[in-house]
Amino acid sequence: MAVPDVRVAMVRAFNRFYTNVIGVLRNGMLGTAYSLTEARVLYELAQREHTEVAELRRTLDIDAGYLSRLLARFESAGLVARERSRLDGRRQVIRLTDRGTATYAELDTRSARQVRGLLEPLDEPQQRQVIAAMTTIQTLLGDPEGRAAPTPVTLRPPRSGDYGWVVHRHAALYARDHGWDETFEVAVARLVADFLQRRDLRREAAWIAELDGQPVGSVFCTAVDATTATLALLLVEPTARGHGIGTALVEECVRFARHAGYQRMTMCTADILEAGARLARRAGFQPTQAEPRERFGQRFLRQEWSRPL
């Protein structure tokens, strides 16, 4: 996909801002004599008892000659020790010495103190917002560390403002991804308003999915009649997919409906919503009806699904 020049400029502006904030352009990292690259090498060595030099170079993706000179300086300073690999004498294995470990610990302490200082002026929601934004960047740009530590997902009842969020995100995402017009926003707003006006706390419920303190999904359980409930307004933000959020929302909705005494549950999707169909089948729903519709400025096949409880 082509990238507009303005987006390139915005990413570069962010890079300049953040490198200035954390001070990586100064002579020494965190008030020490070490550069950012040197600090990163110490970090990688501290994560394992020992490592081969070739593996360290691949991990950091830096020039072999530059890494060799850097390690030679570390060795002269007593921070690292090198020896031949026991498995292959042609390869070098490197590890931190006690002095190197102490040096890394000091850098780690200073780094944690600096980050804490950046976050402390922010209130709790703002801190969560910063962390969520950083997680999104890691995930979308394919950082392996971002994928290695999945963030726990929380399901909770909606709070004030969440109902408006549900309407807004449905309207914005369906307009962007499927070209649905403003009449869809009206329909969603009406569903939410009806839910709030008639809601029976014993028989109807809604959930918001949170990731890093930010709303990223929703689902509603509403009554059709005394024996049938419907699963509605299921949404997962595109940037939050892959965390099992859709499955968790559907399972929670089905569980509530069963405990509330319903005998059957339905849900509706459209043929263009392939993810919704996959979630329905996975949760035990079966297709019961399909009919063409011309609504929200588009033509699609409305699909109804059902399952016993």
C-alpha positions, 0 to 999 in steps of 0.5 A: 500500500502506498504511504502518503508523504505526510505520514512519513513526515509524522513518523519521522517527527515522532522519532525525533521527539522520542529520541530527544525525550529519552536523551539518546542523542547525548554523548552518554546514555542515562548520564553514563559513558555508554552509548545507546548501542553499547547499553543495548549490547549489555542488555542482550548479554544480561538476558542470558548466561552466555551467547555466541558473538554471531548470534548476538550480531544477528539479534542486534542486526549491527555491523560485524566489524563495529560489534567486534570493536565494541566488544574489544573495548568492553573486554579491555574494560573488564565488562565481558569475557570471551572464550571458544565455544565448547561445541564448536572451537571455531566460534566465540562465546561471550558473557558478562563479567561480574563488573559487566553485570554490575554495570548493566544493573546500574544502567537498568536502574537508571533507565527504570528511573527515567521511564518512571519520571516520564510517566509519573506526571500522567494520571492513570488513564493517561499512563494506560493510553501511552502504554496502549499506543506503544503496544499498538506500534509494537504489534503493527510493526511486527516487533517480536517482543511485542508479540511474545508477551500477550496483554491480558484482556478484561471484560467489564460492564459498560460505564458512562461514555462506553455506550457512545463509544459503541455507537461511534466505533461501529459507525466509523469502522463499518463506514471505513471497511464496508462503505455503510452510510450514516443510517447504520449509525442511526440503527446502532444508536437506536439499538443502544437506546432501546437496550438502556430504556428497557433493560432487565438486569436479570435478563439482559447485559452488555460487556466492554473488552479492555486491552491496556485500559482502553476499550477495544470490543463490545457485545450485548445480550438482549431479549427476543422473548421469554425463551430466546436471547440475541447476541448483538453489537459484537465488535473488536477493534482491528488493532486488537485482533489476535488476542482472542477478544471476539471469542471471549465476548461471545463466550461470555454472552452465551454463558450469561444467556444460559444462566439467565434461563434462555433456551436459545440464542440467535445472532445476525451477521452479513456475508461480508463479515467473515470474522463474525461467521467464524466466531459464530461457528466456533461458538456452536451457532448454526446458520438458519436463514439468509436473505438479500438486503439493501440497507445502509447504502449497500447490498449484502446477504443478511445471515441469521444464526442460532444455537440451543442453550 
